[in-house]
Amino acid sequence: MARLLTEAAGRGVAPCYTSQLLAAFPDTQIGKSVAHQPLLHPLTERELDVLRLLPTGQTGPQIADQLFLANNTIKTHMRNIYSKLNVNNRAQAIKSAQALDLIP
């Protein structure tokens, strides 16, 4: 069930509801990463994947290659990350994510 909920969250299906349901699975890494975000609109699992790669200094196309996604998809994820973290650039996103313990 946690896997299905994670897929739904990753696709942006009812993010608030799916994160609440995922919170019922606290022993899973999935439940910890999506459900315990102190954000009004939690990041999806895929947005977290992109966010985790930001501190590496990779470019958007390099991140796209690593995650086997199109560059435009990465741009969309970045736009969503910036919006959800209420930031305007990569450095601010990294700093905000670190402050929220979303990334080390």
FENMO-V626365 format. One record per backbone hydrogen bond with DSSP energy under -1.0 kcal/mol. NH is the residue of the N-H (numbers start at 0). CO is the residue of the C=O. E is the energy in kcal/mol with one decimal. If there is no record, write none. Layout:
BEGIN
<<NH,CO,E> <NH,CO,E>>
END
This chain:
BEGIN
<<4,0,-2.5> <5,1,-2.3> <6,2,-2.2> <7,3,-2.3> <8,4,-2.7> <9,5,-2.8> <10,6,-1.3> <11,8,-1.5> <12,7,-2.8> <17,13,-3.0> <18,14,-2.0> <19,15,-1.7> <20,16,-2.3> <21,17,-2.6> <22,18,-1.3> <23,20,-1.6> <24,21,-2.2> <27,24,-1.6> <31,27,-1.6> <32,28,-2.3> <33,29,-2.1> <34,30,-1.1> <38,36,-1.1> <47,43,-2.3> <48,44,-1.8> <49,45,-2.0> <50,46,-2.9> <51,47,-2.4> <52,49,-1.0> <55,52,-1.1> <56,53,-1.7> <62,58,-2.4> <63,59,-2.6> <64,60,-2.2> <65,61,-2.3> <66,62,-2.3> <68,63,-2.8> <73,69,-1.7> <74,70,-2.3> <75,71,-2.0> <76,72,-2.6> <77,73,-2.9> <78,74,-2.4> <79,75,-2.3> <80,76,-2.8> <81,77,-2.9> <82,78,-2.1> <83,79,-2.8> <84,80,-2.4> <86,81,-2.4> <92,88,-2.2> <93,89,-2.6> <94,90,-2.4> <95,91,-2.8> <96,92,-2.7> <97,93,-2.4> <98,94,-2.2> <99,95,-1.7> <100,97,-1.3> <101,96,-3.1>>
END
